[in-house]
């Protein structure tokens, strides 16, 4: 009798275990396949974009380390006197400088044009603001070149910016007004005592 009970339990469990799987139609399978294929294609494109971004960031870090070397080559070439310009050493330094510029160009690194341009804090870093004959916010001197890479700022240009034509007289007027106020305040304080 005990055996019959165990047979009944297994017979009751079997129908649940052997329940027929849901049959998908050809259209449903085709749709599922297309969605899976599209998801895989999107994943592949995202992975490729991610790898390209990593390569650009690695190149960016290396190029940021090369820029000070380029600056030093330019300073060295500016210090060359006219009588030394045709020596082999200076020609060698000039060739190395040209190779560095070519390396930057190959990696889509472009120097920023600054002199005579309007100051833009996105591209420029103002180290000084001085009165001059130029209109206000015009760049009048470049201390360090700035560069962009793939259209994004790699290094900001360090510049001197014009405060405008009347900036010097405005500053004198401001100092004069402050001195007058202080003088009037002192007279009132002394006269009021």
PEJOKA-V565449 format. One record per helix or strand. SS is the DSSP state (H for helix, E for strand). FROM is the first residue (numbers start at 1). TO is the last residue. If there is no record, write none. Layout:
SS	FROM	TO
SS	FROM	TO
This chain:
H	2	17
H	26	78
H	82	84
H	88	106
E	109	111
E	118	118
E	124	131
E	138	144
E	147	149
E	152	155
E	157	164
H	167	192
